[in-house]
Amino acid sequence: MGLIPVRGSDLATVVTSLEMTERPRPRPMPDAPLDLVRWPSPTLARYRELFRRVGSPWLWYSRLAMADADLAAIVEHAGIEIFAVVDRDGVEVGMLELDFREAGQCELSYVGLVPELTGKQYGRWLMAHALGMAWRADIGRVWVHTCTLDHHHALGFYRASGFAPFKRTLETFPDPRVTGLLPRDVAPHIPLID
């Protein structure tokens, strides 16, 4: 066993990929004062703003780093379905992105709520909707991934939702707070070294 050095301006995380290969048994839909609204073709600015609000605490950066043309190719693709979670006041407080581009399967690309809603059981509501929309007649596999930078309950939440781990990888990348993609004060629980 050995330690692998990581540059101070980089981050390292263990990514766990999880899957379901059978449609879960129906459960009652949890209550929530939220709605899920389809974004058939969001502007890139609107998409990135919600991505940033939901993902900054966990250092989500990938969609922020993409060139406009590359991001547009994803969010405008017919096989991608994007939803905003909206509260009673019409404020967008979460996101769900389903990727059907690979035949027979759906990736839950992004599933998340703003930090203020964490721990209030709204994640169960969002996951119930995600699974209900992901499992279609032609789908035999639904999968998702999480990493050690995500909320410390994320992996357990996915397992409790019925996903089983099938792969683990190590990912390193420049810290998005150092590169300027995210403010330096986000994710204070993850040390910033530059």
C-alpha positions as CSV (number, residue, x, y, z in Angstrom):
1,M,0.0,0.0,0.0
2,G,1.3,3.4,-0.9
3,L,0.4,7.0,-1.0
4,I,0.2,8.8,-4.3
5,P,1.3,12.4,-4.1
6,V,-1.2,15.0,-5.5
7,R,-0.1,18.5,-6.4
8,G,-1.4,21.1,-3.9
9,S,-3.4,22.8,-6.7
10,D,-5.1,19.5,-7.6
11,L,-7.8,17.4,-6.0
12,A,-8.1,13.6,-5.9
13,T,-11.3,11.7,-5.3
14,V,-12.5,8.2,-5.4
15,V,-15.4,7.8,-7.8
16,T,-17.9,5.0,-7.2
17,S,-20.2,3.9,-10.0
18,L,-23.5,2.2,-9.1
19,E,-26.2,0.5,-11.1
20,M,-29.6,-1.0,-11.0
21,T,-30.4,-3.7,-13.5
22,E,-34.0,-4.3,-12.4
23,R,-36.8,-1.9,-12.1
24,P,-37.4,-1.3,-8.4
25,R,-40.7,-2.2,-6.8
26,P,-43.1,0.8,-6.7
27,R,-43.0,2.8,-3.4
28,P,-45.3,5.6,-2.3
29,M,-44.1,9.0,-3.6
30,P,-42.6,11.1,-0.7
31,D,-44.3,14.4,-0.1
32,A,-42.4,17.6,-0.9
33,P,-43.4,21.2,-1.5
34,L,-41.5,21.0,-4.8
35,D,-42.1,20.6,-8.5
36,L,-40.0,19.1,-11.2
37,V,-40.0,21.2,-14.4
38,R,-38.6,20.0,-17.7
39,W,-36.1,22.2,-19.4
40,P,-36.3,21.1,-23.0
41,S,-33.6,23.6,-24.2
42,P,-32.1,25.7,-21.4
43,T,-29.8,28.6,-22.2
44,L,-26.2,27.8,-21.3
45,A,-26.1,30.6,-18.8
46,R,-29.3,29.4,-17.0
47,Y,-28.0,25.8,-17.0
48,R,-24.6,26.8,-15.6
49,E,-26.1,29.0,-13.0
50,L,-28.3,26.1,-11.6
51,F,-25.4,23.7,-11.9
52,R,-23.2,26.1,-9.9
53,R,-25.8,26.7,-7.2
54,V,-26.4,23.0,-6.7
55,G,-22.9,21.7,-7.2
56,S,-20.5,24.3,-5.9
57,P,-20.5,22.8,-2.3
58,W,-19.3,19.5,-3.8
59,L,-16.9,21.2,-6.3
60,W,-18.9,20.2,-9.4
61,Y,-17.0,21.9,-12.1
62,S,-17.1,19.8,-15.4
63,R,-19.9,21.7,-17.1
64,L,-18.5,25.0,-16.0
65,A,-15.2,24.2,-17.7
66,M,-16.8,23.1,-21.0
67,A,-16.7,25.3,-24.1
68,D,-20.1,26.6,-25.1
69,A,-20.3,24.4,-28.2
70,D,-19.5,21.2,-26.2
71,L,-22.0,22.0,-23.5
72,A,-24.7,22.9,-26.0
73,A,-24.1,19.6,-27.7
74,I,-25.1,17.9,-24.5
75,V,-27.9,20.0,-23.2
76,E,-29.6,20.2,-26.6
77,H,-29.1,16.5,-27.4
78,A,-32.4,14.6,-27.9
79,G,-31.2,11.9,-25.6
80,I,-30.6,14.2,-22.7
81,E,-33.5,15.3,-20.4
82,I,-32.9,18.2,-18.0
83,F,-35.2,19.1,-15.1
84,A,-35.2,21.9,-12.6
85,V,-36.5,21.3,-9.1
86,V,-38.7,24.4,-8.3
87,D,-40.0,25.5,-4.9
88,R,-43.4,27.0,-4.2
89,D,-42.0,30.5,-5.0
90,G,-40.8,29.4,-8.4
91,V,-37.1,29.4,-7.3
92,E,-35.0,26.7,-8.9
93,V,-33.5,24.7,-6.0
94,G,-32.3,21.5,-7.6
95,M,-31.6,19.7,-10.8
96,L,-31.9,16.3,-12.5
97,E,-30.3,15.3,-15.7
98,L,-31.1,12.0,-17.4
99,D,-28.8,10.7,-20.1
100,F,-30.5,8.2,-22.5
101,R,-27.8,8.5,-25.3
102,E,-26.7,4.9,-24.8
103,A,-29.3,2.4,-26.0
104,G,-31.0,0.4,-23.2
105,Q,-29.7,2.4,-20.3
106,C,-30.1,5.7,-18.5
107,E,-27.4,7.5,-16.5
108,L,-28.5,9.8,-13.8
109,S,-25.9,12.3,-14.8
110,Y,-26.7,15.0,-12.2
111,V,-29.0,14.7,-9.2
112,G,-28.9,17.4,-6.6
113,L,-30.5,20.0,-4.4
114,V,-29.2,23.3,-3.0
115,P,-27.5,22.8,0.3
116,E,-30.4,24.4,2.2
117,L,-32.6,21.4,1.3
118,T,-30.1,18.8,2.4
119,G,-31.2,16.5,5.2
120,K,-34.9,17.3,4.8
121,Q,-35.9,14.1,2.9
122,Y,-36.4,16.0,-0.4
123,G,-33.6,13.8,-1.9
124,R,-35.9,10.8,-1.6
125,W,-38.6,12.7,-3.5
126,L,-36.2,13.7,-6.2
127,M,-34.8,10.1,-6.5
128,A,-38.3,8.7,-6.7
129,H,-39.0,11.0,-9.6
130,A,-35.7,10.2,-11.2
131,L,-36.2,6.5,-11.1
132,G,-39.8,6.8,-12.3
133,M,-38.6,8.7,-15.4
134,A,-35.5,6.6,-16.0
135,W,-37.1,3.2,-16.0
136,R,-38.9,3.1,-19.4
137,A,-39.9,0.1,-21.5
138,D,-36.6,-0.1,-23.3
139,I,-34.3,0.5,-20.3
140,G,-32.5,-2.4,-18.7
141,R,-30.0,-0.5,-16.6
142,V,-30.0,2.8,-14.7
143,W,-26.7,4.0,-13.3
144,V,-25.1,6.8,-11.4
145,H,-21.8,7.8,-9.9
146,T,-20.7,9.6,-6.8
147,C,-17.4,10.6,-5.4
148,T,-15.7,11.3,-2.1
149,L,-16.1,15.0,-2.6
150,D,-19.9,14.7,-2.7
151,H,-22.1,14.8,0.5
152,H,-20.9,12.2,3.0
153,H,-24.3,10.5,2.8
154,A,-24.4,10.3,-1.0
155,L,-23.0,6.8,-1.4
156,G,-25.3,5.4,1.3
157,F,-28.3,7.2,-0.2
158,Y,-27.7,5.6,-3.6
159,R,-27.3,2.2,-2.1
160,A,-30.5,2.7,0.0
161,S,-32.3,3.7,-3.2
162,G,-31.5,0.3,-4.7
163,F,-28.2,0.9,-6.6
164,A,-25.3,-1.5,-6.3
165,P,-21.7,-0.5,-6.7
166,F,-19.9,-2.0,-9.7
167,K,-16.7,0.1,-10.2
168,R,-14.4,2.4,-8.3
169,T,-11.9,4.8,-10.0
170,L,-9.5,7.4,-8.8
171,E,-9.8,10.9,-10.4
172,T,-7.5,13.8,-10.1
173,F,-8.1,17.3,-11.5
174,P,-7.1,20.9,-11.0
175,D,-9.0,22.4,-8.0
176,P,-11.7,24.6,-9.6
177,R,-11.3,27.1,-6.8
178,V,-7.7,27.6,-7.8
179,T,-8.4,27.8,-11.5
180,G,-11.2,30.4,-10.9
181,L,-14.1,28.2,-12.1
182,L,-15.6,28.4,-8.6
183,P,-15.2,30.9,-5.8
184,R,-12.4,30.2,-3.3
185,D,-14.8,30.1,-0.4
186,V,-17.0,27.3,-1.6
187,A,-16.6,23.8,-0.1
188,P,-14.7,24.9,3.0
189,H,-14.8,21.3,4.2
190,I,-12.3,20.4,1.5
191,P,-8.9,22.0,2.2
192,L,-7.7,24.5,-0.4
193,I,-4.0,24.3,-1.1
194,D,-2.4,26.5,-3.7
